């Protein structure tokens, strides 16, 4: 769909939403890999993308989005329709949509992201969905089996090697808390004083260390940025097991999102080169899993006591 057609769709959608129906000003296309997102005055309009209904629970998303706003982490929700997936939130004025480059250049951004995660995880919010890594991998593999798309060479071998991760995490679980679970840089809006988090499609009750590990990957954090985020989150030094979980999830998020990329490829999503996206994520996962750092992280989790995490 051309940008002109996207804007036309947005204007037609605006007419059907009482809150926005009187808007006669500009409609600006914003980012989004799978959805169509627009600025409409002081509001942000989201129209779900093609094929997202195959793997997104819209009721969970709406509940999570409202809970995140209540927790002070996400913008206020002003209109939501779970049946269509269309919703409207408050536009964050003075905010910058983050990228890996901006996380490097804006002072304190990794720390503010860590603090936002801490606020979310400590909020007591309860999301309907549970984000369970290996169940999602199985679900995505089942969906891919119905489509004409090939897994990267060696995916099955790496998935088999990840059984040691499954065993360690199962033996030493952390309490599940409300998590974002899909911390792309573009899902963070920084005002310089506060970090807001948007797009709660994949949110669920999860191990909180997932959010930290995944953002480190998505943001292409170096060791200094990662440490800034971690120390801001914990308010001090984490345990070896907590650090270990973050490292493990840096690999596991790539293992999972490789499959997500293949689903986008099969659904003809034009937003990116999803073949390269999937192959690159898988290569990064495989590389990290082959390091001594990963082995030490796995050992730290596997030998941890309940008081360590």
C-alpha positions in Angstrom: 0.0 0.0 0.0 1.4 3.4 -0.9 1.7 6.1 1.7 -1.0 8.0 -0.1 -3.4 5.0 0.3 -2.3 4.6 3.9 -3.2 8.3 4.7 -6.6 7.8 2.9 -7.3 4.7 5.0 -6.4 6.7 8.1 -8.8 9.5 7.2 -11.6 7.1 6.6 -10.9 5.5 9.9 -10.9 8.9 11.7 -14.4 9.6 10.4 -15.7 6.5 12.2 -14.2 7.4 15.6 -16.3 10.0 17.5 -13.2 11.3 19.4 -11.5 12.1 16.1 -14.4 12.7 13.7 -14.1 16.5 13.8 -10.4 16.5 12.9 -9.7 18.3 9.6 -6.0 18.9 10.0 -3.0 16.9 8.8 -2.6 13.1 9.3 1.0 12.1 9.7 2.3 8.5 9.1 4.5 7.4 11.9 6.6 4.2 12.2 5.6 0.6 12.6 6.8 -2.7 11.2 3.5 -4.5 11.1 0.8 -1.9 11.9 -0.2 1.5 10.5 0.4 4.3 13.0 -0.5 7.9 12.5 -0.5 11.2 14.4 -3.9 12.9 14.3 -3.5 16.2 16.1 -2.9 15.4 19.8 -3.8 11.8 19.3 -2.0 8.6 18.0 -4.1 6.3 15.8 -3.2 2.6 15.3 -4.7 0.5 12.6 -3.6 -3.2 12.7 -1.6 -4.7 9.9 -2.4 -7.5 7.5 -2.2 -11.0 9.0 -1.7 -9.8 12.6 -4.9 -11.4 13.7 -3.1 -14.8 13.3 -0.9 -14.3 16.3 -2.1 -11.3 18.3 -4.6 -11.4 21.1 -6.3 -8.0 20.8 -8.2 -8.3 24.0 -5.0 -8.9 26.0 -3.4 -6.0 24.1 -6.1 -3.6 25.0 -6.1 -4.6 28.7 -2.3 -4.4 28.8 -2.3 -1.0 27.1 -4.7 0.4 29.6 -2.9 -1.2 32.6 0.4 0.3 31.3 -1.1 3.7 31.2 -2.5 3.3 34.7 1.0 2.3 35.8 2.4 5.5 34.3 4.5 3.7 31.7 2.3 4.1 28.6 0.3 7.0 27.2 -3.4 7.2 28.1 -5.8 5.1 26.0 -8.6 7.2 24.6 -10.4 4.8 22.3 -10.1 1.0 21.8 -12.0 -1.5 19.7 -10.7 -5.0 20.4 -12.7 -6.5 17.5 -11.0 -4.4 14.9 -7.7 -3.8 16.7 -8.0 0.0 16.2 -7.2 2.2 19.1 -6.3 5.8 19.9 -3.9 7.0 22.5 -2.6 10.4 23.6 0.3 11.7 21.5 3.4 12.2 23.6 4.4 15.8 22.9 8.1 16.6 23.1 8.9 12.9 22.8 11.4 11.3 20.5 10.8 7.9 19.0 13.9 5.9 19.8 16.3 4.1 17.5 19.6 2.3 18.3 21.4 5.5 17.3 19.4 7.6 19.6 19.9 5.2 22.5 23.6 5.8 21.9 23.4 9.6 21.5 20.8 10.7 24.1 22.4 10.9 27.5 20.6 8.7 30.1 18.3 7.0 27.7 19.3 3.4 28.6 18.8 4.3 32.3 15.4 5.8 31.7 14.4 2.6 29.8 15.6 0.5 32.8 13.6 2.7 35.2 10.4 2.4 33.0 10.8 -1.4 33.0 11.2 -1.4 36.8 8.0 0.7 37.2 6.1 -1.7 34.9 7.4 -4.8 36.6 6.7 -3.5 40.1 3.3 -2.1 39.2 1.3 -5.2 40.2 -0.5 -5.1 36.9 -1.9 -8.5 35.7 -2.1 -9.1 32.0 -4.4 -11.8 30.7 -1.8 -13.5 28.5 1.3 -15.4 29.5 4.4 -14.9 27.4 6.0 -18.3 27.4 9.1 -18.6 25.3 9.0 -22.2 24.2 5.3 -22.4 23.8 5.5 -19.4 21.5 8.3 -21.0 19.5 6.1 -24.1 19.1 3.1 -22.0 18.1 5.2 -20.0 15.5 6.7 -23.2 14.1 3.1 -24.6 13.7 2.1 -21.4 11.8 5.2 -21.5 9.6 4.4 -25.1 8.7 1.2 -23.9 7.0 3.2 -21.3 4.9 5.7 -21.5 2.1 8.8 -20.3 3.9 12.0 -22.1 4.9 13.7 -22.1 8.3 17.3 -21.1 8.4 19.7 -24.0 8.1 20.5 -25.4 11.5 17.5 -23.9 13.3 16.4 -27.4 14.6 19.9 -28.1 16.0 20.0 -24.8 17.9 16.5 -25.3 19.2 17.6 -28.7 20.5 20.6 -27.1 22.2 18.2 -24.6 23.8 16.6 -27.5 25.8 19.3 -26.8 28.4 18.0 -23.3 28.7 14.4 -24.6 29.1 15.5 -26.9 31.8 17.5 -24.3 33.7 14.7 -21.7 33.5 12.0 -24.2 34.5 14.1 -25.4 37.5 14.8 -21.9 38.7 11.8 -19.7 37.7 11.3 -16.1 38.7 7.8 -14.9 39.5 6.0 -13.8 36.4 5.2 -10.1 36.2 3.6 -7.8 33.7 6.1 -7.4 30.8 6.2 -5.6 27.5 8.0 -8.5 25.8 8.6 -6.7 22.5 11.0 -3.9 23.3 11.9 -2.6 19.9 13.6 0.8 20.1 10.7 2.3 18.2 8.4 1.3 21.0 10.1 3.7 23.3 9.4 7.5 23.4 11.9 9.6 25.3 11.1 13.1 26.5 14.6 13.5 28.1 13.0 13.2 31.5 10.8 10.2 31.1 10.7 7.1 28.9 7.3 6.0 27.7 6.6 2.5 26.2 4.0 1.9 23.5 2.7 -1.1 21.4 1.6 -3.8 23.8 0.7 -6.4 21.3 3.0 -9.1 22.6 2.7 -8.2 26.3 2.1 -10.8 28.9 3.1 -12.2 32.3 6.7 -13.1 31.9 10.2 -13.4 33.5 11.1 -9.7 33.9 14.7 -10.3 32.7 13.3 -10.9 29.2 12.5 -7.2 28.8 16.1 -6.2 29.7 17.8 -8.8 27.5 15.6 -8.1 24.5 16.0 -4.4 24.7 19.8 -4.8 24.9 19.6 -6.7 21.6 17.1 -4.4 19.8 19.0 -1.4 20.9 22.3 -2.8 19.9 23.6 -1.9 23.3 27.3 -2.0 24.0 28.5 -3.2 27.5 28.4 0.4 28.9 24.8 1.0 27.7 23.7 -2.4 29.0 25.2 -1.8 32.4 23.6 1.6 32.6 20.2 0.0 31.9 20.8 -2.8 34.4 22.0 -0.7 37.3 19.1 1.8 36.8 16.7 -1.1 36.8 18.1 -2.8 39.9 19.2 0.3 41.7 22.5 -1.6 42.4 24.4 -4.8 41.5 22.2 -7.7 40.3 23.0 -11.3 41.3 25.0 -13.6 39.0 21.8 -15.5 38.2 19.9 -12.3 37.2 22.8 -11.3 34.9 22.8 -14.8 33.6 19.1 -14.6 32.7 19.6 -11.4 30.8 22.4 -13.0 28.7 20.3 -16.1 28.1 17.3 -14.0 26.9 19.6 -12.0 24.5 20.0 -15.3 22.6 16.5 -16.6 23.1 14.8 -13.4 21.9 16.6 -13.9 18.6 15.6 -17.5 18.5 12.0 -16.5 18.8 11.9 -13.4 16.6 13.6 -15.3 13.8 10.3 -17.2 13.5 8.3 -13.9 13.7 10.4 -12.6 10.8 9.6 -15.6 8.7 5.9 -15.2 9.4 6.2 -11.6 8.1 8.0 -12.8 5.0 5.2 -15.3 4.3 2.6 -12.7 4.8 4.3 -10.4 2.3 4.9 -7.6 4.8 6.7 -4.9 2.8 8.1 -3.1 5.8 11.5 -4.8 5.8 13.6 -7.5 4.1 12.3 -10.2 6.5 14.5 -13.0 4.9 17.6 -11.1 5.9 16.0 -10.1 9.2 15.3 -13.7 10.1 18.7 -15.0 9.0 20.6 -12.3 10.8 18.8 -12.8 14.0 19.3 -16.6 13.9 23.1 -16.1 13.1 23.4 -13.7 16.1 21.6 -16.2 18.4 23.8 -19.1 17.3 26.9 -17.0 17.7 26.0 -16.0 21.3 25.0 -19.5 22.3 28.5 -20.7 21.2 30.4 -18.3 23.6 31.8 -19.0 27.0 29.8 -16.0 28.3 26.6 -17.9 27.4 27.8 -21.1 29.0 28.7 -19.2 32.2 25.3 -17.5 32.2 23.5 -20.8 31.8 25.6 -22.3 34.6 24.8 -19.3 36.9 21.1 -19.9 36.4 21.2 -23.7 36.6 23.1 -23.6 39.9 21.3 -20.6 41.5 19.3 -20.9 44.7 15.9 -19.3 45.2 17.6 -16.5 47.2 19.8 -15.6 44.2 17.0 -14.3 42.0 
